[in-house]
Amino acid sequence: MLGEFAINASSSSGGSSWLSSLEGSIEGDINGLVSDIAKSLNIHDFYSAHLLDYCEGYYTPSPISNATSQPSKNVTFCSNHTALFTFDPTAILQSELKAGYNLSQLKWPSEIEDAIVAIETASKVMFVLYCIGVGFAGLALIGALIGVFSGGRLNAALNMMLDLMAFVALGVASAIVTATTVKIVDAVNHYGSDIGLAATKGSTFMGMTWAATTLMLVAAFSWLIECCVKRKQASRRGEKY
């Protein structure tokens, strides 16, 4: 998951005093009311953005945490996988709103749409780079399997180049996805807090993409070492003769 934005219906932890408990109860009632109003307008509790699609759903049994239960995600819909996908919450919410309502009536911040437009091209470049990176990584894997059986300095050098190309493509794509996710999350949290919107970054996908980038760099260094070792071995054999 790249990121998630949701109706802000999180409850605060209650204190030991009766006043804190009362405050927590009132806040919970208000947040529950916000969630009910959102559902009546066909707005979901959360929207999760991914590389190729997005998903939406509700928190069950309710979006409010309490002493007996914690909210869990119930995904009710995911869009079709689409190449060059760009997550546009403005268009999604507008298409789902109950007839007779529009986002301007809900005071939807135009700055969020401005942030989405600003990163649209970057999102498409990111997708292309991921395709290139995965392609080079696949070729590197095939080359590594061949290198295990055939060996040789030329094969090591070729595998090193493939790994480096995969590293560059995945590295730039990872940097773009990190920057764009941060930009969208910051825009939603900054401009959407007044109408109860909140956004979070998807740590799982971030960890996976940077782990893959690091792995390709380690693989490239491994083949570089192999190439140097093969060169020294060839030099020693030459000296003997």
KEKE-3310 file (N, C-alpha, C; in steps of 0.2 Angstrom, whole numbers, plus 5000, padded with zeros to 4 digits):
npx = (5004:5003:4998:4986:4970:4958:4942:4943:4941:4946:4948:4953:4964:4957:4957:4960:4952:4934:4931:4939:4935:4922:4925:4931:4920:4911:4918:4919:4906:4904:4913:4908:4896:4900:4906:4894:4887:4895:4894:4880:4881:4888:4901:4916:4925:4939:4952:4963:4978:4986:5000:4994:4980:4966:4959:4944:4933:4925:4927:4926:4920:4915:4921:4927:4938:4937:4936:4933:4933:4943:4944:4943:4949:4937:4937:4928:4928:4938:4947:4950:4965:4976:4988:4999:4992:4985:4981:4967:4959:4949:4941:4937:4929:4919:4913:4906:4898:4882:4868:4864:4873:4889:4907:4911:4901:4905:4916:4928:4946:4954:4967:4972:4968:4977:4989:4988:4988:5000:5009:5005:5012:5024:5020:5017:5029:5036:5029:5034:5047:5048:5044:5054:5065:5061:5061:5075:5080:5074:5081:5094:5093:5091:5104:5112:5109:5114:5128:5131:5134:5142:5152:5166:5174:5168:5155:5152:5154:5144:5133:5134:5132:5119:5113:5116:5109:5096:5096:5097:5085:5075:5079:5077:5063:5059:5062:5054:5041:5042:5043:5031:5021:5023:5021:5007:5001:5005:4998:4985:4984:4987:4978:4966:4962:4953:4941:4940:4948:4961:4978:4989:5006:5010:5019:5023:5024:5034:5045:5047:5050:5062:5070:5071:5078:5090:5094:5097:5108:5118:5119:5125:5138:5142:5144:5154:5165:5167:5170:5183:5190:5190:5198:5210:5214:5215:5226:5236:5237:5242:5255:5261:5264)
npy = (4994:5011:5022:5029:5037:5044:5045:5055:5047:5043:5039:5046:5041:5036:5044:5041:5048:5053:5063:5063:5051:5055:5064:5056:5048:5057:5062:5050:5048:5059:5056:5044:5049:5057:5047:5040:5050:5052:5039:5040:5049:5041:5040:5032:5024:5023:5025:5016:5018:5010:5004:5000:5001:5006:5003:5003:5005:5000:5003:4990:4983:4996:5013:5017:5015:5005:4999:4985:4982:4983:4993:4986:4983:4982:4978:4984:4986:4986:4994:4990:4983:4995:5001:5014:5020:5033:5039:5047:5055:5065:5064:5051:5052:5062:5055:5045:5051:5055:5058:5074:5080:5088:5090:5103:5108:5101:5107:5104:5104:5113:5113:5100:5093:5101:5096:5083:5084:5089:5079:5069:5066:5062:5050:5042:5041:5034:5022:5017:5016:5006:4995:4994:4992:4980:4972:4972:4966:4953:4948:4949:4939:4927:4928:4926:4913:4907:4910:4903:4891:4892:4902:4913:4929:4938:4935:4938:4952:4956:4952:4961:4973:4972:4971:4983:4992:4988:4992:5006:5010:5005:5012:5025:5025:5021:5032:5042:5037:5038:5052:5057:5051:5056:5069:5069:5064:5074:5085:5081:5080:5092:5101:5095:5092:5101:5096:5084:5074:5062:5056:5043:5036:5021:5009:4996:4994:5004:4999:4987:4991:4999:4989:4980:4988:4990:4977:4974:4982:4976:4964:4969:4973:4961:4954:4962:4960:4946:4948:4954:4944:4934:4940:4942:4928:4925:4932:4927:4914:4917:4922:4910:4904)
npz = (5000:4995:5002:5013:5016:5026:5034:5048:5062:5074:5091:5107:5120:5136:5152:5169:5177:5180:5172:5161:5156:5153:5143:5133:5130:5125:5114:5107:5103:5095:5084:5080:5075:5064:5056:5053:5046:5035:5029:5025:5015:5006:5007:5011:5025:5024:5011:5002:4993:4980:4969:4957:4958:4969:4985:4995:5010:5025:5043:5055:5071:5072:5068:5080:5093:5108:5125:5123:5110:5095:5080:5064:5047:5034:5018:5005:4991:4977:4964:4946:4941:4934:4922:4924:4934:4943:4959:4963:4974:4974:4963:4964:4976:4972:4962:4970:4979:4986:4976:4972:4980:4981:4981:4984:4993:5004:5008:5002:5001:4989:4987:4989:4977:4969:4973:4969:4955:4953:4955:4945:4933:4938:4944:4933:4927:4937:4937:4924:4927:4937:4929:4920:4930:4936:4924:4921:4933:4932:4921:4927:4936:4928:4922:4933:4937:4926:4927:4938:4934:4923:4925:4924:4919:4910:4910:4924:4923:4915:4922:4933:4927:4923:4936:4941:4932:4936:4949:4948:4941:4950:4961:4958:4955:4968:4975:4969:4972:4986:4988:4981:4989:5002:4999:4995:5007:5016:5011:5012:5026:5030:5024:5025:5038:5044:5039:5044:5038:5036:5033:5030:5027:5018:5025:5023:5008:5006:5013:5006:4992:4994:5000:4989:4980:4988:4988:4975:4973:4982:4975:4964:4968:4973:4961:4956:4964:4961:4948:4949:4956:4947:4937:4944:4945:4932:4928:4936:4931:4919:4922:4926:4914)
capx = (5000:5007:4996:4979:4967:4952:4938:4946:4936:4950:4946:4958:4964:4953:4961:4958:4946:4928:4931:4943:4930:4916:4927:4932:4913:4908:4922:4917:4899:4905:4916:4903:4891:4904:4906:4887:4885:4899:4891:4874:4883:4891:4908:4919:4929:4946:4953:4970:4981:4992:5003:4990:4973:4965:4953:4940:4929:4923:4930:4921:4912:4914:4928:4929:4941:4935:4939:4931:4935:4947:4942:4947:4947:4933:4937:4921:4929:4945:4947:4953:4972:4977:4994:5000:4987:4986:4976:4964:4953:4944:4937:4933:4924:4914:4909:4903:4894:4875:4865:4862:4879:4896:4913:4912:4897:4908:4922:4934:4951:4957:4975:4973:4968:4983:4995:4988:4989:5007:5013:5002:5017:5029:5017:5017:5037:5037:5027:5038:5054:5047:5043:5061:5068:5059:5064:5082:5080:5073:5087:5100:5092:5093:5111:5115:5109:5119:5134:5133:5136:5147:5157:5170:5174:5163:5148:5151:5154:5137:5128:5135:5129:5111:5111:5117:5103:5090:5097:5096:5078:5071:5081:5074:5056:5058:5063:5048:5035:5042:5042:5024:5017:5024:5017:5000:5000:5006:4993:4978:4984:4987:4972:4960:4961:4947:4934:4940:4952:4968:4981:4995:5010:5010:5026:5025:5027:5040:5050:5048:5053:5069:5073:5073:5083:5096:5096:5101:5115:5122:5120:5130:5144:5144:5147:5160:5170:5168:5174:5190:5193:5192:5204:5217:5215:5218:5233:5241:5238:5246:5261:5264:5266)
capy = (5000:5017:5027:5028:5043:5041:5050:5055:5045:5040:5041:5047:5036:5039:5045:5038:5052:5052:5069:5060:5046:5058:5067:5051:5046:5063:5062:5044:5049:5064:5053:5040:5053:5059:5041:5039:5055:5050:5034:5042:5052:5036:5041:5026:5026:5023:5023:5014:5019:5006:5006:4999:5002:5008:5000:5007:5001:5003:5000:4986:4984:5003:5016:5020:5010:5005:4994:4979:4980:4988:4993:4982:4986:4978:4981:4982:4987:4987:4995:4986:4985:4999:5003:5021:5022:5039:5039:5054:5055:5070:5061:5045:5054:5065:5050:5041:5055:5054:5062:5081:5083:5089:5091:5110:5108:5098:5112:5100:5108:5113:5111:5092:5092:5104:5091:5077:5086:5091:5072:5065:5064:5058:5044:5038:5039:5029:5015:5015:5014:5000:4990:4993:4989:4973:4968:4971:4961:4947:4946:4948:4932:4922:4928:4923:4906:4904:4911:4898:4885:4893:4906:4918:4936:4941:4933:4942:4959:4957:4952:4967:4978:4971:4973:4991:4995:4987:4996:5013:5010:5004:5017:5031:5024:5021:5039:5045:5035:5041:5059:5058:5049:5061:5076:5069:5063:5081:5089:5079:5081:5100:5105:5091:5091:5104:5093:5077:5070:5061:5051:5039:5032:5014:5007:4990:4995:5007:4994:4982:4994:5000:4983:4977:4992:4988:4970:4974:4985:4971:4959:4972:4973:4954:4952:4966:4956:4940:4950:4956:4938:4931:4944:4940:4921:4925:4935:4922:4908:4920:4922:4904:4902)
capz = (5000:4995:5007:5015:5019:5030:5039:5055:5068:5080:5098:5111:5126:5141:5158:5175:5180:5177:5167:5155:5153:5150:5137:5128:5128:5120:5107:5103:5100:5089:5079:5077:5071:5058:5052:5051:5041:5029:5026:5022:5009:5002:5008:5015:5031:5022:5004:5002:4987:4978:4963:4951:4960:4975:4988:5000:5014:5032:5049:5059:5071:5071:5068:5086:5098:5115:5129:5121:5103:5091:5073:5059:5040:5030:5011:5001:4984:4974:4957:4942:4940:4928:4921:4924:4938:4948:4964:4963:4979:4973:4957:4967:4981:4969:4959:4974:4983:4985:4971:4974:4984:4978:4986:4986:4998:5010:5009:5000:4999:4982:4988:4989:4970:4966:4975:4965:4948:4952:4955:4941:4928:4942:4945:4927:4926:4942:4935:4919:4930:4940:4924:4918:4935:4936:4918:4922:4939:4929:4917:4931:4939:4923:4921:4939:4936:4921:4930:4943:4930:4918:4928:4919:4921:4906:4913:4930:4922:4912:4928:4937:4923:4924:4943:4942:4929:4940:4955:4946:4939:4956:4966:4956:4956:4975:4977:4967:4976:4993:4988:4980:4994:5007:4996:4996:5014:5020:5009:5015:5033:5032:5022:5026:5045:5046:5038:5047:5034:5039:5028:5032:5022:5018:5027:5020:5002:5006:5015:5000:4987:4996:5001:4982:4978:4991:4986:4968:4974:4985:4970:4959:4972:4973:4954:4955:4968:4957:4942:4951:4958:4940:4934:4947:4943:4925:4929:4939:4926:4913:4925:4926:4908)
cpx = (5004:5005:4989:4976:4960:4948:4941:4941:4940:4948:4953:4958:4961:4958:4958:4952:4940:4927:4934:4938:4925:4919:4928:4925:4910:4912:4920:4911:4900:4908:4912:4898:4894:4904:4899:4885:4889:4896:4884:4875:4887:4899:4911:4923:4936:4946:4961:4972:4986:4995:4999:4983:4972:4959:4950:4936:4928:4927:4924:4924:4911:4921:4931:4932:4938:4938:4938:4932:4939:4944:4946:4945:4942:4933:4931:4922:4936:4944:4951:4961:4973:4984:4994:4994:4989:4980:4973:4958:4947:4939:4933:4928:4918:4910:4904:4897:4886:4872:4862:4868:4885:4901:4913:4907:4900:4915:4928:4940:4954:4964:4976:4973:4974:4989:4994:4990:4997:5011:5010:5008:5022:5026:5018:5025:5039:5035:5032:5045:5053:5047:5051:5065:5067:5061:5071:5084:5079:5079:5093:5099:5093:5101:5115:5115:5114:5126:5136:5136:5142:5153:5160:5169:5169:5156:5147:5151:5147:5132:5128:5132:5121:5109:5111:5111:5097:5090:5095:5088:5074:5073:5077:5066:5054:5058:5057:5042:5036:5040:5034:5020:5017:5020:5010:4998:5000:5000:4986:4978:4984:4981:4966:4958:4954:4940:4935:4943:4959:4971:4988:4999:5010:5017:5028:5028:5033:5046:5052:5052:5060:5073:5075:5078:5090:5099:5100:5108:5120:5124:5126:5137:5147:5148:5153:5166:5172:5172:5181:5193:5195:5198:5210:5219:5218:5225:5238:5242:5243:5254:5265:5267:5270)
cpy = (5006:5022:5026:5035:5041:5047:5049:5054:5041:5043:5042:5042:5040:5039:5041:5041:5051:5058:5066:5055:5049:5061:5062:5049:5051:5063:5056:5045:5054:5060:5048:5043:5055:5053:5040:5044:5054:5044:5036:5046:5048:5037:5035:5029:5027:5022:5022:5014:5014:5008:5005:5000:5005:5004:5004:5002:5004:4999:4996:4984:4992:5007:5018:5014:5011:5000:4987:4977:4986:4988:4989:4984:4980:4981:4979:4983:4989:4989:4990:4988:4989:5001:5011:5024:5028:5039:5046:5054:5060:5067:5055:5047:5058:5060:5045:5045:5054:5059:5069:5084:5084:5091:5098:5111:5106:5102:5108:5104:5108:5111:5104:5091:5095:5099:5085:5078:5087:5084:5067:5062:5060:5051:5039:5036:5034:5022:5012:5012:5007:4994:4989:4990:4981:4969:4967:4966:4954:4944:4945:4941:4927:4922:4925:4916:4903:4905:4906:4892:4886:4897:4911:4925:4940:4941:4937:4949:4960:4957:4958:4973:4978:4973:4980:4994:4994:4991:5004:5014:5010:5009:5023:5031:5024:5028:5043:5043:5037:5048:5061:5056:5054:5067:5075:5068:5070:5085:5088:5081:5088:5103:5102:5090:5095:5101:5085:5072:5069:5056:5049:5036:5025:5011:5001:4990:4999:5003:4989:4985:4996:4994:4980:4981:4991:4981:4970:4978:4980:4966:4962:4971:4966:4952:4956:4962:4950:4942:4951:4949:4934:4934:4942:4933:4921:4927:4930:4916:4911:4920:4916:4901:4908)
cpz = (5000:5001:5008:5018:5021:5033:5045:5060:5073:5086:5102:5117:5132:5147:5163:5178:5177:5172:5161:5152:5150:5143:5131:5126:5123:5113:5103:5100:5094:5083:5076:5073:5064:5053:5049:5045:5034:5025:5022:5016:5004:5002:5013:5020:5029:5014:5004:4994:4986:4971:4957:4952:4967:4978:4993:5004:5020:5037:5053:5065:5070:5071:5074:5091:5105:5119:5127:5114:5100:5083:5068:5052:5037:5023:5007:4993:4982:4967:4953:4942:4934:4928:4921:4929:4943:4953:4965:4968:4978:4968:4960:4972:4977:4965:4963:4979:4981:4980:4975:4979:4979:4983:4988:4992:5005:5011:5007:4998:4992:4982:4987:4981:4967:4967:4970:4958:4947:4952:4950:4936:4932:4943:4939:4926:4931:4940:4929:4922:4933:4935:4921:4923:4936:4930:4919:4928:4936:4925:4921:4935:4935:4922:4927:4939:4931:4923:4935:4940:4926:4920:4922:4921:4916:4908:4920:4928:4919:4917:4932:4934:4924:4931:4944:4938:4933:4946:4953:4945:4945:4961:4964:4957:4964:4978:4975:4971:4983:4993:4986:4985:5000:5005:4997:5003:5018:5017:5012:5023:5035:5030:5023:5033:5047:5044:5039:5042:5037:5034:5032:5027:5023:5019:5024:5013:5001:5008:5009:4994:4988:4997:4994:4979:4981:4989:4979:4969:4977:4980:4965:4962:4972:4967:4953:4958:4964:4951:4943:4953:4951:4937:4937:4945:4936:4924:4931:4934:4920:4916:4925:4919:4905)
residu = (MET:LEU:GLY:GLU:PHE:ALA:ILE:ASN:ALA:SER:SER:SER:SER:GLY:GLY:SER:SER:TRP:LEU:SER:SER:LEU:GLU:GLY:SER:ILE:GLU:GLY:ASP:ILE:ASN:GLY:LEU:VAL:SER:ASP:ILE:ALA:LYS:SER:LEU:ASN:ILE:HIS:ASP:PHE:TYR:SER:ALA:HIS:LEU:LEU:ASP:TYR:CYS:GLU:GLY:TYR:TYR:THR:PRO:SER:PRO:ILE:SER:ASN:ALA:THR:SER:GLN:PRO:SER:LYS:ASN:VAL:THR:PHE:CYS:SER:ASN:HIS:THR:ALA:LEU:PHE:THR:PHE:ASP:PRO:THR:ALA:ILE:LEU:GLN:SER:GLU:LEU:LYS:ALA:GLY:TYR:ASN:LEU:SER:GLN:LEU:LYS:TRP:PRO:SER:GLU:ILE:GLU:ASP:ALA:ILE:VAL:ALA:ILE:GLU:THR:ALA:SER:LYS:VAL:MET:PHE:VAL:LEU:TYR:CYS:ILE:GLY:VAL:GLY:PHE:ALA:GLY:LEU:ALA:LEU:ILE:GLY:ALA:LEU:ILE:GLY:VAL:PHE:SER:GLY:GLY:ARG:LEU:ASN:ALA:ALA:LEU:ASN:MET:MET:LEU:ASP:LEU:MET:ALA:PHE:VAL:ALA:LEU:GLY:VAL:ALA:SER:ALA:ILE:VAL:THR:ALA:THR:THR:VAL:LYS:ILE:VAL:ASP:ALA:VAL:ASN:HIS:TYR:GLY:SER:ASP:ILE:GLY:LEU:ALA:ALA:THR:LYS:GLY:SER:THR:PHE:MET:GLY:MET:THR:TRP:ALA:ALA:THR:THR:LEU:MET:LEU:VAL:ALA:ALA:PHE:SER:TRP:LEU:ILE:GLU:CYS:CYS:VAL:LYS:ARG:LYS:GLN:ALA:SER:ARG:ARG:GLY:GLU:LYS:TYR)
# end
